[in-house]
Structures are given as structure tokens and as C-alpha cells.
Amino acid sequence: QPHTLAAGRPLRLPATSPAPMHASLRRQPRSSLLGYAVLAAACCAVVTLASLRTGAEQTPGALGRSPGAVTRRVAPTVHAARPPSPLRLSSTHRSDFAKTPEWLSGLARTAMHGRRPVVSTGAFADVGVVGSDKEGLLDTSRMVRAESGPGVKLPEDKKRRVAVIGSGLAGMITAMDLAEAGHQVDIYESRQFVGGKVGSWVDKDGNHVEMGLHVFFGCYYNLFGIMRRVGAWKNLRLKEHTHTFVNEGGKLGALDFRMGGIGAPINGLKAFATSAQLDLLDKFYNAVALATSPVVKALVNFDGAMEDVRALDDITFTEWFIRQGGSRGSIERMWDPIALALGFIDCDHISARCMLTIFQLFAVRSEASVLRMLTGSPDEYLHTPIVNYLKERGVTIQLGRRAKELIYEKDENGVPTRVKGFVASTPGGNVQDETLEYDITVAALDVPGIQKLLNDDMRKIPEFKKVDELDAVPVATVQLRFDGWVTELNDEDLMKTVNQNQGNGLAPGMDNLLYSADVDFSCFADLALTSPDDYYKPGEGSLMQCVLTPGDKYMPMSTEDIAQATLEMVHKLFPSSRKLECTWTNVVKLGESLYREAPGKDRFRPHQRTPVENFYLAGSYTYQDYIDSMEGATKSGLLAADAILEDTLSGRAGGNKATPASELAPSAAAVAA
């Protein structure tokens, strides 16, 4: 049988502009709109009853803390009495909140009129989920595809030499599937480490340094499948099912999704209804906006709702939210921090499509809002297992080698028709440029990287020219080490206690991703608590990692000034931290990070299969129906590999002859990473 592409195909957007705002709602019959309104009202009623059920289980903490914002308070010498440390879940773990309420399943079945249900398998399979999800956002069986591999073993005459330019997640995952199928793959990376925007390294003093703050949402099905394939799944630590906001003066609010086993969408409605982050009036306006959004429709028709969301790419989330009845207070106190954490830009500048894509997942899947973090650094606990997998399949990784320009054939008009390889150089000119020929070339780069690689000839092709319309956001990642525990708000003695073994998450404080609406780092965490294997140091305290987004105003500043400004903001949120000493700082400035998901930019994202023979793209900016993220990079890598394997089998890619695998030899410059 021909190879079946299990990762799904990218949707080719129509050439015309997306429909104007609310057109999707106007297209709906009045009976459909009434049905969605009734469903929303039913959800609100159940939230009221369920909140009464769970109220006895939740005890508000001190300093105005909401129930979900848990700060561990334990006598310093009695560690046995602590709550269990964050779990390293096995692949068979299944949480209570991963179940769909039976009443909702029945309602959805009725609304879908017998449509074939999604088959969900694996650790996150929900019960009774129905509908379809052609873009791979809802169907958890996609985790099985990522875990099991491409399902193709190429015959000898179909094997090709493949070069992957870039060793971020997209590039490495593309290489995983191609090598698994039988291609000979070489990866070229301009830096001295792999991982791309998720990269991390160890400085001369043994400190683990990284770019950004890497959090794994429960809907990262494809990335989770990859992690299970390479044995890295055990390296994730499950966090409490809460999203905590830290406000000026140490006052906390939260979206607390815990609800005694009741899942989406009810636990989400309860989280908003009980959050201390918004006042009563803002909660009302927030409910009005979301109740009339495609999110409600997604409960019974995910694909139809996703089409409505795509039609909203030309406006900002703020424009959409306010016109739907939302309030400015909700934007400033809740949605801005979330938008900045997701896309590094605020609601006034981020596309409504980007935010509503996430909302839909939160609404229909209980686990989508669950957070996990690595038990240590990305290099050790994510990239090393992937690199080992690649090495076992003969993949070489050449570090410090930049692709300078592509080599290609042209037609009579000077338009490239077939890529033959590229010229590789070493930054600094320590190694002479080398011309490398390959059957297939994959550019797995970020936005600035692909813009540099595509020359004027390539830009004669519209698919490549439109990449110039994309932009990237600057970001600064700041690490601050203290001699105590910054996020411990209740007990000053406990805050200063660092003379005992507090590894494995046993230290006091908040062990989770944190948001803030009152400082320039919208998301942050104490890595000594959340990821202790590499970031906790015996006898020392918190390692606060703060992501300044967008980082435009910080790019011209010195690292010392950035660190000092960040320290003052930490004191603003945690006044008690002024009694602690900051013992070490580090700043990583990245002038161009995530691609800027501004309104109207979705149509400019190129597809993985390009118009040029033997040339493919990968990277989270390429078209895949998710946001620029680790999951987006993973999806793009799987899509690129699927396209290459399909074209290899059909003869479109790599020509008719391949260099026999027995004659292939890795370059002398290859580095076994």
C-alpha cells in the first residue's frame, strides 16, 4: 500500500482575504446560534453546582492567595510531612481530569448526529470525545503517530542523501523520521549546540543557561509522542492544574482548573468564575465575550469552529474581544500576560486566531491546560535523548557550520527549479567554505535564518517572497540566583532556610509557571523548584528565570542594567525578597525569537513542500495549524518528513538515482554530538 501521511496535511489557505469579523457567526442558522447559547448556559449552571461541591476542598491561603496559587508551607525539619513532589509520570498515567463528563459526551453525540467519533488512544485518551479534527489539534492518536515513527522502510533504490540545515526541534524531528525510514541524513548547525530556540548550555562555572522558559502544555501531543519515542517522557514533571498570577505586593490570583475529576469545559468555566485575578464586572464581560466565541461551537463541531477562528486572523485579539463584549480590565489583568507568554506580544498586537486556537483546546480537552516542565535543562533532558536516537540511526550532526548559500539549477528566466545542495562555512572563517551536494535539502530554520538563506533568485518564487512579510520578536531571558526562596510568601524563616537538602522540589515556594500583569516579564518560574535536577544547588536558594517580552527596549541595554531592572521587578512582586541577596545573574538577549503572530500574517507562512524540487522547509513559523512553539516546531518537522517520504516514493524528490548507502561516508568535519 502507498505510504499514508498520518501527521496530517497543511491546509492551503484561499488566495482571498479571510472573511470579515462575525461573518462566521452570520453564516450560522439562528437555531445553531441558539443551540450554542443554550450549551453555554448549561455549562454555567453546572459550574455553579460544581463550585459548591469543590468549595469545601479548597482553603484560601494567606496574603489574598487564591486556592490554586499554592505556596508550600512546611516545618523546615519535617520533610516527611510535605505533599508529594512533582510526579515523573509513566506513559500509562491517566489523570482524573482527563475524562469528559458523561452528560457533555451525550450532548455532543446528539449534536453531532452520529458523526464518526475520534479514536483517541494513549496516556491522554478522553472518554466519549466525538467529532473530527483534521488539523491534528484534538485527536490524541496523533501522539501515537509521533511515537511510532513514519511507518515506512524505503527500498534501497529509494534511499537518498539528505541535508538538514538547522538543529532545532523541527530539524531534528525531520531527521528522526527520515533516518528511521532509511535515508542518510546529515544535520548542519551554525551554533555550537543543538536545540534552536529551545537550546541550553553550561557556562564556564557550571551554570545551566537557556533561552526562554520552556513549558509543556498538555496538548503538546506530537512532542509528547516524540519524547516517548526517544525515552524522554520520564523527564517531565507534572505541575498543579493551576495558572497562577503574581501581582504587585505579593497578591496572587489564579485560574484553578482543579475540580474533583470534572473536566473541560466545566473546570475551565469554574476557573474563570472563581479567579481572584478579575473583579466581578470583568468576569461578567469576559463570560459574555467567550460565550459568543467559536470556543462554544468547538464543543460540538471542532473543525467548524476552527474555520471560524482562521477567519479572525486579520484582527487583533483585543479588537475581537472588545467587540464581543469583553472588557479592557480582562485584557490588562489576565489576557495580556497569557498572550505575552504564548507569543511574546500583547493582546493589542497578537492575532485573534492565535489566542482563540489555544482557547479552543482548553475548552474541549481537559489536559490542554495542564502544565509540565523538564526536570532539568533542555539540553540534557530533551535534546540528548533525541541526539542519541539520531546517532543510533547513522545521522551526523556538524556543529559550527553555517549554510551560506544554496546551489541550484535555474530555468531560462533565472528561477530556481532544483536545489542540489549548498555552500557551508564556519563562522569566523576558521574552515574554508565547502560545496556540499545532496539529493534533498531541508531548511529547518527560524524566520531570520530562512530570510538570510533565500537569495534574490529564490525570491522570484511567490512562496518564498512572502517570507519577507514575517517578523520575529526580540526577547531577553534573565536568571537571578538568591540565597533564599523568593516565592515563599508565608514564612520568613522558611524563606531563608537553605542549609539542608531541598532538591527534587522539596524547597518552599511555588513550583509552577507563574504569570504577572505588573512587570515586564509576563511569565517566570523558580527553576530550582520546577526543574531541580540541573538548577537546584545545595546550600543555595531560588533560581528565578524571567522572560522579558517583548524585549525591544532591553536590546540596547547592558546585561548588568537588564539584570538590575529585573531584580527590582522581582522585589516589586515579592517584597520579602528584599531581605535576600541576589548572588548571581545571567542575561541572554535574542534579537529575533518567535515569529510575530500579528494580524494578517498567517497567510504568509510557507508550506513544508516548496515549489522547488528537492527543497523543503521546516520550522514552527511554517504553516501548521498551531502557534509558534515547541509543539508547532514538532508538527512542522513531522509534516516536512511526510512530504519528503511521499515525494521520495513517488520519484519527485532526489531524482531517479541515489548514491548507494554503502558508498556514503560522513564528512571529516562531522561531530558526534
GIHUTA-V429430 format. One record per run of one state. SS is the DSSP state (a for helix, b for strand, c for the rest). FROM is the first residue (numbers start at 0). TO is the last residue. If there is no record, write none. Layout:
ss=SS from=FROM to=TO
ss=SS from=FROM to=TO
This chain:
ss=c from=0 to=21
ss=a from=22 to=26
ss=c from=27 to=28
ss=a from=29 to=54
ss=c from=55 to=70
ss=b from=71 to=71
ss=c from=72 to=77
ss=a from=78 to=80
ss=c from=81 to=86
ss=b from=87 to=87
ss=c from=88 to=94
ss=a from=95 to=97
ss=c from=98 to=100
ss=a from=101 to=111
ss=c from=112 to=139
ss=a from=140 to=147
ss=c from=148 to=154
ss=a from=155 to=157
ss=c from=158 to=159
ss=b from=160 to=164
ss=c from=165 to=166
ss=b from=167 to=167
ss=a from=168 to=180
ss=c from=181 to=182
ss=b from=183 to=188
ss=c from=189 to=193
ss=b from=194 to=194
ss=a from=195 to=197
ss=c from=198 to=198
ss=b from=199 to=201
ss=c from=202 to=206
ss=b from=207 to=209
ss=c from=210 to=214
ss=b from=215 to=216
ss=c from=217 to=219
ss=a from=220 to=229
ss=c from=230 to=231
ss=a from=232 to=234
ss=b from=235 to=237
ss=c from=238 to=240
ss=b from=241 to=245
ss=c from=246 to=246
ss=a from=247 to=249
ss=c from=250 to=250
ss=b from=251 to=255
ss=c from=256 to=264
ss=a from=265 to=273
ss=c from=274 to=278
ss=a from=279 to=290
ss=c from=291 to=292
ss=a from=293 to=297
ss=c from=298 to=300
ss=a from=301 to=309
ss=c from=310 to=314
ss=b from=315 to=315
ss=a from=316 to=322
ss=c from=323 to=326
ss=a from=327 to=342
ss=c from=343 to=349
ss=b from=350 to=350
ss=a from=351 to=363
ss=c from=364 to=364
ss=a from=365 to=368
ss=c from=369 to=369
ss=b from=370 to=373
ss=c from=374 to=376
ss=a from=377 to=391
ss=c from=392 to=394
ss=b from=395 to=398
ss=c from=399 to=400
ss=b from=401 to=409
ss=c from=410 to=414
ss=b from=415 to=424
ss=c from=425 to=432
ss=b from=433 to=436
ss=c from=437 to=438
ss=b from=439 to=443
ss=c from=444 to=445
ss=a from=446 to=452
ss=c from=453 to=456
ss=a from=457 to=459
ss=c from=460 to=460
ss=a from=461 to=468
ss=c from=469 to=470
ss=b from=471 to=471
ss=c from=472 to=473
ss=b from=474 to=481
ss=c from=482 to=490
ss=a from=491 to=494
ss=c from=495 to=507
ss=b from=508 to=508
ss=c from=509 to=512
ss=b from=513 to=514
ss=c from=515 to=519
ss=b from=520 to=525
ss=a from=526 to=529
ss=c from=530 to=530
ss=a from=531 to=534
ss=c from=535 to=541
ss=b from=542 to=547
ss=c from=548 to=550
ss=a from=551 to=554
ss=c from=555 to=557
ss=a from=558 to=572
ss=c from=573 to=573
ss=a from=574 to=578
ss=c from=579 to=580
ss=b from=581 to=589
ss=c from=590 to=593
ss=b from=594 to=594
ss=c from=595 to=600
ss=a from=601 to=603
ss=c from=604 to=607
ss=b from=608 to=608
ss=c from=609 to=611
ss=b from=612 to=612
ss=c from=613 to=613
ss=b from=614 to=617
ss=c from=618 to=628
ss=a from=629 to=649
ss=c from=650 to=659
ss=a from=660 to=662
ss=c from=663 to=669
ss=b from=670 to=670
ss=c from=671 to=672
